[in-house]
Amino acid sequence: RHEPSLRPPRPKTAGPPPPPRSIKAPQTKQKHKHDSMISPPRPIPSIPTSSLAEACAANCPDAHFLIISNPVNSTVPIFKEVLTKAGVYNPKHLFGVTTLDVMRAKTFVAENQGFDVNTTDVTVVGGHAGTTILPLLSQIEGANFSDEDIAALTNRIQFGGDEVVKAKDGAGSATLSMAVAGAHFAKQLLKALNGEKGITECTFVESDVTDAPFFASPVTLGTDGVEAIHGLPELSAVEQANFDEMLPTLIAQAEKGVAFANK
């Protein structure tokens, strides 16, 4: 409660009201001659895959790990080694995200054949780098490719990332399409973990489909991650030749990741 004021009221004076106070306009900051030399904010430093895996093993050992950082053919084996050392490795919970290869394959095939990209299905097996990426064009229903088409499409699917870098004139890589691919696979896995049936995606997992310890092939996802790993169909002569050529490279890249994790 306020005490009443003891001051007498101010007498009212006749005459015009006082003029309004002038308000100074804010001063525009003068551009310093050295402003152009100021560096932009520093990017967030990258964290080694092994350090991330160690943190995951310590803090979320039962999580499902979707590895999208390149080189996937080596980073996934690194993750396995670190999780194994910590005693928390579960092969059903570790995935290399190769969805971008599938998305590129669908897009390029649809353009070539005049298909609807949303209903075009292309199986892409192997790994996630260069010639280890093997699109199985012979398995696409209703497609009719010439030998030249097969060679050109296979190469473009394998080296689509280089095409993006060239288009950006060296100023970046395939960031947006990689984000879309990662989001798609994450959504599909979440659906499967929540009980939705019949979800199959190509992904790079520990596998006995080939002699490579990790291999991308169609994988049915379930409530605990990997539910079933599907083998290879009968390959065309060109696909078989490409497979035979790339498999030693895929194995060597996995071994490189293991060596890195154990050094």
N, C-alpha and C positions, 0 to 999 in steps of 0.2 A: 504494500500500500504506500502510495506517495504522499508526502506532506504537501499541503497547499503552498504555492509560491508566495513569498512575502514581498516580492517586487510589485510596485504599482503597475497597472496596465499601461502600455505605450500609447500615447495620444495619437489619434488618427489625424493625419495631415492631408489637407486638400492639395490638389495638383496632379499632374500626370505621373504615372508610375515610372520608376527608374528604368533607364534603358537596360536591355538584356546584356549580360556579360558576353564578351566576345570569346569564342572558343577557337583556340589555335588548331589549325589543321595539322594532323600528324606529319612529321617530317619524313620524307622518303629517304631511306638509307642509301647513302651514296655507295656505288659499287667500287670496291677497293681494287686497285690495279692488280693485286695478286690473287683476287678471287678465283680466277680461272686456273690457278695453280693448286687450289685446295683439292685434295684427293676425295673421291666419293667414299661412302661408308665401306669399311672392310667386309668382305663376305665372311659368312660363318665358316670356320675352318673345318675341313673334312676330318672324320674320325675313322681310324683304321677298323676294318671289318672285324679283326680279332678282338679289339677293345669292345666293340658293340656286342659281340657274342659273349664275352666275359660278363658284361653288365646284364645281358639277358639271362645267362645261366644263373647269376646270383639273385636276380630280382623277379624274373618271370619265367621260371624253368618249364612251366607247363603250357606256355603260349605256343601259338602256331606262327612260325617264322617264314615270312614271304620275302625272299631275297631278290632285289631288283638292281642292286648296285653292281656295275660291271667291274671286272669281267666275271659274269655269273658262273661260267664254267669253272672258275677257280674260287670265287667267294663262297659258293655253297659248300664245297668240301672244307674250306676253312671253318665255316660255321659248325659243320659236323665235328671236326676235330676238337674245337674248343668246348662244345657241349659234351662231347664224349669224355674229355678229361675231367669235366666237372661232374660226371656221372648222371647227366640229365638228358642225354640225347634220346629222342624218339623219332625214328625215321618217318612216322606218319605225320609229324608236325613240321617238317622242313621242306620248303618248296623254293625252287628257282622260278621266277616269273618270266616266262617266255611268251606271254600273251601278245606282246607287240609284234612278234614274228607272224603270229596267226592273223592279227589284224591287217598287217601289210599284205599278207598273202591273199586274204579275202578281197581286199581293195583292188589289188593289181589284177587278180583273176577276173573279178567282176567287170572291170574296165575292158579287159581283153576279150571276154566272151559275151559281153552285153548282158550280164546277169544282174539281179538285184543283190547288192552287197549284203543286205540284211538277211538274206536266205542262203547266201553262199557259204559253204562249209569246206575248209581246207585243213587237213591234218599236217602239222609241222613238227618233225621229230629231230632228235639229235641234241644240239646244244644251243647256245645263244651268242654265237660270234662267227662271222664270216662263213666259211664253207662248212662249219659244223651245223649250220642251220639247213635242214633238209625238208623242203616242202614236198609232200607226196601228191603231185599233180595228177598222177595216174588214177588216184582214188576219187576224183571229183566227178560226181554223176552228171551226165549230160554235157560234159566239156569236150571240146574237140581242138586239140593243140597241134600245131605243126612242130617239127623238130626245132625250128628257130624260135617259136614261142616258148617252148620248154626251156631252152637255154637262156633266153632273155629274162623270162619270169623268174627262174631259179636264181639267177645272178642278182636281179633287182631285189628280190626278197631277202637274200643273204646280205646285201650291202646297201639296204635302204637307208641305214643310218648315215653312210657316207654321202648319200644324195642330199639328205637334210643339211648336213654340215656345209656342203658346197652351196646349197641354196641360200644359207645364212651367211655366206661369204666368210666362213671361219669364226663368226661371232657367237656361235652357240651350237648346240646339238639338239637331238630329238627330245625335248623336254615335255612339250604338251602331249604328244602322242604316247610317250612313256607314262605320263600321269594317267591318261585315259586307260591304258592297258593295266596299270597297277590297280586302279580303282575297280575295273571290271573283274579282275581275278579275286580281289578282296571281297567284293559283293557276292560272287559265286560261292566262295568258300564259306562266308557267313550264312548264306542260305542253306548250304549243306550241313553246317554245324548246328543249325536250328531245325534240322530234320527234313528239309526238302529233298526229295528223291530224284534220281536220274540226272544229276549234274556231272558232266564229264568235261574236263578241260585239259589241254596239252600243258604240261608243266614238267620242270626239271627236278626229278626226285631220285633218291637212292633206288637202284633198280637192277634186276638180273636179266633184263630184256636183251642186253648185249654184254660185251666184255668191259664196257665202261662202267665205273662204279656209280656214276650218276648219268641219267639219260632222260631226255624229254620225250614223252609219248602221251597218248590220251590216258588220263587218270580219272577214275570215278571218285568223287569226293563224298564223304559221309560225316557222321556226327563226331568222329574222332580224327578227321583229316583225310589222309589217304585211305580209301576203302578198297580199291582194286586198281592195279596197274595193267594196262592192256599192251599186248605185244605188237609187233609189226605185221602188217598185211604182206601179201606177196608184192615185192617191189618190181618196177619196170627195170629194164636193162640199164637205163641211164641212172635211175635212182640207186640201183645196187652198186654201180660203179662209184657214184658220189659217196655212198655210205662207206664202202670199203676204203676210199681215200681219206675220208674225214675222221674215221674212228680212232686211228692212232693219235691224231691231233687232240681229240676230245679227251682221251685217256691221259695224254701228257699234260694237258691243262689242269686236269683234276689232281694229278701228282704234284704239279707246281703249287697248287693251293695247300695240299697236305704238307709239303716241305716248308712252306712259309709259316704255317701254323705251328710247326714243330722246331723252328730254328731258335 
